[in-house]
Amino acid sequence: MRTVIHIWLLLSLLSANNNLDYVFEYFINGIPSDDPIEYKIDSNISYVPRMDTSLYWIVPNKELPADVNTLKSNNNVAIELFENRIFIAFRSSASHFAGSSTKMIVMSSKDGKIWDKEDIIEINQDIREPLFAKVSNRLMFYYFQAGTSSMKFEPTFVYMKERVELGKWSKPQQVSDVGSRVFWSMKNRNNKIYVTSYEGEHYKIFGKSDISVRLLESTDGVNFNEVSTVAQYNGGVSEVAFEFDENGDFWAVSRNEDGDKSGFGSHLIFADKNEIDKWMVPESAIKNIFMSPRMFRHGDDIYLISRRNKGLLPFGFMPEILPMSIQRIFNWLKFTTSAKTTSLYKINRESMGIEYLFDLPGTGDTAFSAIRRLDAHSFLIANYTSDVNKKNRWWFWGQIKPTYIYMTKLTFEVTN
């Protein structure tokens, strides 16, 4: 019976496959820039985001190379456009949790139909957080090495491999000299690589949260320098998404999962363009947490894609009068046993709020999106999800059951 169900699911997903011709149409005049500064959008015209209803499934996909064997859990996605090819990287493992079976799969395609194996990284340890970056005419791929315990978060160092040619990459090079440092969000803006990172003990139950968040910069994609001698934030924050507005000012959204004096949840962060190292962080966190956040800009508007909790209670629902360890345990327990989806939000810079717009395909274990601009008004989105037919699957059940990867297109259309 289980085999029949799996075959039915596979066929239903494959039947939704379209092609990615719309991506390769942009290659006629060269690879489009991902930097919003390159696109002039009239602020007097109103636009509304629309998600393509068709999904292109990377996993499962009958056109994958014969020597690319995916496992049950497929997540942590990165995409990039380079040399008239589309590149994708994702983690494949026995479950969402750390383990020695993990491998990082990197593929590319010149037509969006047939995929070529670029690299498969297997080190008998966990591998996470894939990121692509382009510096001049070079394509670089980043990931961090972790442990094998499903109960611990054990990052070591961040590594980089540079593409040499089809199917050939350089040997891994360590690009972080701080143990436990994790790269989260990376962007090439104004011909410079920026990346948010965090380091310190994550997911500890007892004691004060002591995770340091930093903004790093690089001109060569190899040497990453801290923008200041002090951390931009210290407390319970780990992942931080960011984007620059039309004036060059810095905006970010945090994931405050470990909790600190500001509470539990998230922060909407601002920094002046002349002092991007000095983050203005609200004293009180937003109780609705935005996990695995990614940000992008269209014209004067900044958007966020993240995991959304479908439960009735916000993440930071526990009374702050209780000991931090009790708050952590019950906040985490409630969140992991609630249904999840992936959602699009808009940043309201006037009210300093984050406004929900609509859901993307995603349920159970979901939301590690990758976003790549295609033109002034179009974006390619990659994401992972549990079985899309299980609309209210708990996050935990999704983490131990199969997950799949898709691409789709987000377009901003003129409103009447």
Buried (B, 14 or more C-beta within 10 A) or exposed (E): EEEEEEEEBBEEBEEBBBEBEBBBEBBEEEBBBBBBEEBEBEEEEEBEBEBBEEBBBBBBBEEBBEEBEBBBBBBBBBBBBBBEBBBBBBBBBBBBBBBEBBBBBBBBBBBBBEBBBBBBBEBEBBBBBBBBBBBEEBBBBBBBBBBBEBEEBBBBBBBBBBBEEEBEBEEBEEBBEBEBBBBBBBBBBEEEBBBBBBBBEBEBEEEEBBBBBBBBBBEEBBEBEBBEEEBBBBBBBBBBBBBBBBEEBBBBBBBBBBBBEBBBBBBBBBBEEEEBBBBEBBEEBBBBBBBBBBBBBBBEBBBBBBBBBBBEBBBBBBEEEEEBEEBBBBBBEBBBEBBBBBBBBBBEBEEEEBEEBEBBBBBBBBBBBBBBBBEBBBBBBBBBBBBBEBEEBBBBBBBBBBBBBBBBBBBBEEEE
